[in-house]
């Protein structure tokens, strides 16, 4: 009984800590008002081994938590970093493995599924021939929050430098929908609120 009580207490504290990591800074991503937003500080509580300094700005498509909605698990986030991440395919794959494995481990805890063994995350990226400093790929991950089974996320990643705030951006767009689906038009329309090319 004590073990169960301690587990529940730990989970409650963890959820509070996650909320504490969310900061009140303005979200730099421009998206429809119906898209929920969050801003997190590095190190991310669920992926502390990602040794970046900066923030993560997130916008969740309306319906992203509904497994029957076209927007299920479709969202955009951008890492705004102090230093150039010098992203390669191998580094990106390692970072996404760390990110989603940590996120879903936290999901299992939040959902009180303490004894569930998390299936392994598989990440595969390639260079995007249509854009400079960009990658396309897939992330096979267990959805611990909603579907409670493995899902395949299609992802586009792009990198840039913002002269206005003198920081490096790594954009992530993700959805279970394939790139040809109309959901991707909505994801592509999410952008930074200001002009990064001017100081």
CORLINRA-V144754 format. One record per residue. N is the residue number from 1. RES is the residue in one letter. SS is DSSP state (~ for helix, > for strand, _ for the rest). PSI is psi in degrees with one decimal (* if undefined). BURIAL is # if it has 9 or more other C-alpha atoms within 8 Angstrom, else .. Layout:
BEGIN
n=N res=RES ss=SS psi=PSI burial=BURIAL
n=N res=RES ss=SS psi=PSI burial=BURIAL
END
This chain:
BEGIN
n=1 res=X ss=_ psi=-40.4 burial=.
n=2 res=X ss=~ psi=-39.4 burial=.
n=3 res=X ss=~ psi=-41.0 burial=.
n=4 res=X ss=~ psi=-44.8 burial=.
n=5 res=X ss=~ psi=-46.0 burial=.
n=6 res=X ss=~ psi=-38.2 burial=.
n=7 res=X ss=~ psi=-43.8 burial=.
n=8 res=X ss=~ psi=-42.0 burial=#
n=9 res=X ss=~ psi=-43.4 burial=.
n=10 res=X ss=~ psi=-43.2 burial=.
n=11 res=X ss=~ psi=-42.5 burial=#
n=12 res=X ss=~ psi=-42.6 burial=#
n=13 res=X ss=~ psi=-39.2 burial=.
n=14 res=X ss=~ psi=-43.3 burial=#
n=15 res=X ss=~ psi=-37.6 burial=#
n=16 res=X ss=~ psi=-42.3 burial=.
n=17 res=X ss=~ psi=-39.0 burial=.
n=18 res=X ss=~ psi=-44.1 burial=#
n=19 res=X ss=~ psi=-33.0 burial=.
n=20 res=X ss=~ psi=-30.1 burial=.
n=21 res=X ss=~ psi=-21.8 burial=#
n=22 res=X ss=> psi=131.0 burial=#
n=23 res=X ss=_ psi=164.7 burial=#
n=24 res=X ss=_ psi=5.6 burial=.
n=25 res=X ss=_ psi=153.0 burial=.
n=26 res=X ss=_ psi=138.5 burial=.
n=27 res=X ss=_ psi=124.1 burial=#
n=28 res=X ss=_ psi=-6.0 burial=.
n=29 res=X ss=> psi=127.5 burial=#
n=30 res=X ss=> psi=120.4 burial=#
n=31 res=X ss=_ psi=167.7 burial=#
n=32 res=X ss=_ psi=150.7 burial=.
n=33 res=X ss=_ psi=-22.9 burial=.
n=34 res=X ss=_ psi=-8.3 burial=.
n=35 res=X ss=_ psi=118.2 burial=#
n=36 res=X ss=> psi=146.3 burial=#
n=37 res=X ss=> psi=153.3 burial=#
n=38 res=X ss=> psi=154.0 burial=#
n=39 res=X ss=> psi=125.1 burial=#
n=40 res=X ss=> psi=151.9 burial=#
n=41 res=X ss=> psi=144.5 burial=#
n=42 res=X ss=_ psi=145.3 burial=#
n=43 res=X ss=_ psi=138.1 burial=#
n=44 res=X ss=> psi=134.2 burial=#
n=45 res=X ss=_ psi=-27.5 burial=.
n=46 res=X ss=_ psi=-4.5 burial=#
n=47 res=X ss=> psi=60.7 burial=#
n=48 res=X ss=_ psi=-21.1 burial=#
n=49 res=X ss=_ psi=-7.5 burial=.
n=50 res=X ss=_ psi=103.5 burial=#
n=51 res=X ss=_ psi=55.8 burial=.
n=52 res=X ss=_ psi=158.7 burial=#
n=53 res=X ss=_ psi=124.2 burial=#
n=54 res=X ss=> psi=-149.8 burial=#
n=55 res=X ss=> psi=159.1 burial=#
n=56 res=X ss=> psi=122.7 burial=#
n=57 res=X ss=> psi=130.6 burial=#
n=58 res=X ss=> psi=141.5 burial=#
n=59 res=X ss=> psi=125.1 burial=#
n=60 res=X ss=> psi=125.5 burial=#
n=61 res=X ss=_ psi=144.5 burial=#
n=62 res=X ss=_ psi=125.3 burial=.
n=63 res=X ss=_ psi=6.9 burial=#
n=64 res=X ss=_ psi=-23.8 burial=#
n=65 res=X ss=_ psi=5.0 burial=.
n=66 res=X ss=_ psi=113.5 burial=#
n=67 res=X ss=_ psi=-16.7 burial=#
n=68 res=X ss=_ psi=-1.5 burial=.
n=69 res=X ss=_ psi=147.0 burial=.
n=70 res=X ss=_ psi=-24.9 burial=.
n=71 res=X ss=_ psi=4.6 burial=#
n=72 res=X ss=_ psi=128.1 burial=#
n=73 res=X ss=_ psi=30.7 burial=#
n=74 res=X ss=_ psi=122.6 burial=#
n=75 res=X ss=> psi=170.1 burial=#
n=76 res=X ss=> psi=136.9 burial=#
n=77 res=X ss=> psi=152.9 burial=#
n=78 res=X ss=> psi=132.2 burial=#
n=79 res=X ss=> psi=124.7 burial=#
n=80 res=X ss=> psi=106.2 burial=#
n=81 res=X ss=> psi=147.9 burial=#
n=82 res=X ss=_ psi=-36.7 burial=#
n=83 res=X ss=_ psi=157.3 burial=.
n=84 res=X ss=_ psi=120.8 burial=.
n=85 res=X ss=_ psi=-11.3 burial=.
n=86 res=X ss=_ psi=57.4 burial=.
n=87 res=X ss=_ psi=129.5 burial=.
n=88 res=X ss=_ psi=172.1 burial=.
n=89 res=X ss=~ psi=-46.1 burial=#
n=90 res=X ss=~ psi=-43.0 burial=.
n=91 res=X ss=~ psi=-41.1 burial=.
n=92 res=X ss=~ psi=-44.6 burial=#
n=93 res=X ss=~ psi=-41.3 burial=#
n=94 res=X ss=~ psi=-43.7 burial=#
n=95 res=X ss=~ psi=-42.1 burial=#
n=96 res=X ss=~ psi=-33.0 burial=#
n=97 res=X ss=~ psi=-48.3 burial=#
n=98 res=X ss=~ psi=-45.3 burial=#
n=99 res=X ss=~ psi=-53.2 burial=#
n=100 res=X ss=~ psi=-31.5 burial=#
n=101 res=X ss=~ psi=-44.6 burial=#
n=102 res=X ss=~ psi=-41.2 burial=#
n=103 res=X ss=~ psi=-43.6 burial=#
n=104 res=X ss=~ psi=-28.1 burial=#
n=105 res=X ss=~ psi=-41.6 burial=#
n=106 res=X ss=~ psi=-37.8 burial=#
n=107 res=X ss=~ psi=-40.8 burial=#
n=108 res=X ss=~ psi=-39.5 burial=#
n=109 res=X ss=~ psi=-45.7 burial=#
n=110 res=X ss=~ psi=-33.9 burial=#
n=111 res=X ss=_ psi=9.6 burial=.
n=112 res=X ss=_ psi=32.6 burial=.
n=113 res=X ss=_ psi=65.1 burial=.
n=114 res=X ss=_ psi=-26.4 burial=.
n=115 res=X ss=_ psi=7.2 burial=.
n=116 res=X ss=_ psi=126.8 burial=.
n=117 res=X ss=_ psi=123.8 burial=.
n=118 res=X ss=_ psi=122.1 burial=.
n=119 res=X ss=_ psi=150.4 burial=.
n=120 res=X ss=_ psi=141.8 burial=.
n=121 res=X ss=_ psi=137.5 burial=#
n=122 res=X ss=> psi=128.7 burial=.
n=123 res=X ss=> psi=135.6 burial=#
n=124 res=X ss=> psi=123.4 burial=.
n=125 res=X ss=> psi=158.9 burial=#
n=126 res=X ss=> psi=162.5 burial=.
n=127 res=X ss=> psi=142.2 burial=#
n=128 res=X ss=_ psi=111.4 burial=#
n=129 res=X ss=_ psi=-15.7 burial=.
n=130 res=X ss=_ psi=-11.3 burial=.
n=131 res=X ss=_ psi=146.7 burial=.
n=132 res=X ss=_ psi=149.7 burial=.
n=133 res=X ss=_ psi=42.6 burial=#
n=134 res=X ss=> psi=156.0 burial=#
n=135 res=X ss=> psi=154.3 burial=#
n=136 res=X ss=> psi=146.6 burial=#
n=137 res=X ss=> psi=-166.1 burial=#
n=138 res=X ss=> psi=152.2 burial=#
n=139 res=X ss=> psi=113.0 burial=#
n=140 res=X ss=> psi=112.5 burial=#
n=141 res=X ss=> psi=150.5 burial=#
n=142 res=X ss=> psi=123.0 burial=#
n=143 res=X ss=_ psi=98.6 burial=#
n=144 res=X ss=_ psi=-11.9 burial=#
n=145 res=X ss=_ psi=-43.6 burial=#
n=146 res=X ss=_ psi=-65.4 burial=.
n=147 res=X ss=_ psi=-28.1 burial=.
n=148 res=X ss=_ psi=44.3 burial=.
n=149 res=X ss=_ psi=172.1 burial=.
n=150 res=X ss=> psi=140.9 burial=#
n=151 res=X ss=> psi=159.9 burial=#
n=152 res=X ss=> psi=113.9 burial=#
n=153 res=X ss=> psi=127.7 burial=#
n=154 res=X ss=> psi=141.1 burial=#
n=155 res=X ss=> psi=141.7 burial=#
n=156 res=X ss=> psi=135.6 burial=#
n=157 res=X ss=> psi=133.6 burial=#
n=158 res=X ss=> psi=152.3 burial=#
n=159 res=X ss=> psi=145.2 burial=#
n=160 res=X ss=> psi=168.5 burial=.
n=161 res=X ss=> psi=131.7 burial=#
n=162 res=X ss=> psi=108.7 burial=#
n=163 res=X ss=_ psi=-33.1 burial=#
n=164 res=X ss=_ psi=-42.1 burial=#
n=165 res=X ss=_ psi=3.2 burial=.
n=166 res=X ss=_ psi=49.0 burial=.
n=167 res=X ss=> psi=161.8 burial=#
n=168 res=X ss=> psi=136.1 burial=#
n=169 res=X ss=> psi=136.6 burial=#
n=170 res=X ss=> psi=109.4 burial=#
n=171 res=X ss=> psi=133.7 burial=#
n=172 res=X ss=> psi=128.0 burial=#
n=173 res=X ss=> psi=129.2 burial=#
n=174 res=X ss=> psi=144.5 burial=#
n=175 res=X ss=> psi=147.3 burial=#
n=176 res=X ss=_ psi=-18.3 burial=#
n=177 res=X ss=_ psi=143.8 burial=#
n=178 res=X ss=_ psi=161.3 burial=.
n=179 res=X ss=_ psi=-24.2 burial=.
n=180 res=X ss=_ psi=-12.4 burial=.
n=181 res=X ss=_ psi=150.0 burial=.
n=182 res=X ss=_ psi=-21.0 burial=.
n=183 res=X ss=~ psi=-30.9 burial=#
n=184 res=X ss=~ psi=-25.4 burial=#
n=185 res=X ss=~ psi=-41.5 burial=.
n=186 res=X ss=~ psi=-41.1 burial=.
n=187 res=X ss=~ psi=-40.1 burial=#
n=188 res=X ss=~ psi=-25.3 burial=.
n=189 res=X ss=_ psi=-12.8 burial=.
n=190 res=X ss=_ psi=127.6 burial=#
n=191 res=X ss=> psi=173.0 burial=.
n=192 res=X ss=> psi=144.6 burial=.
n=193 res=X ss=_ psi=-17.0 burial=.
n=194 res=X ss=_ psi=169.0 burial=.
n=195 res=X ss=_ psi=113.5 burial=.
n=196 res=X ss=_ psi=-10.0 burial=#
n=197 res=X ss=_ psi=-11.0 burial=.
n=198 res=X ss=_ psi=153.4 burial=.
n=199 res=X ss=_ psi=* burial=.
END
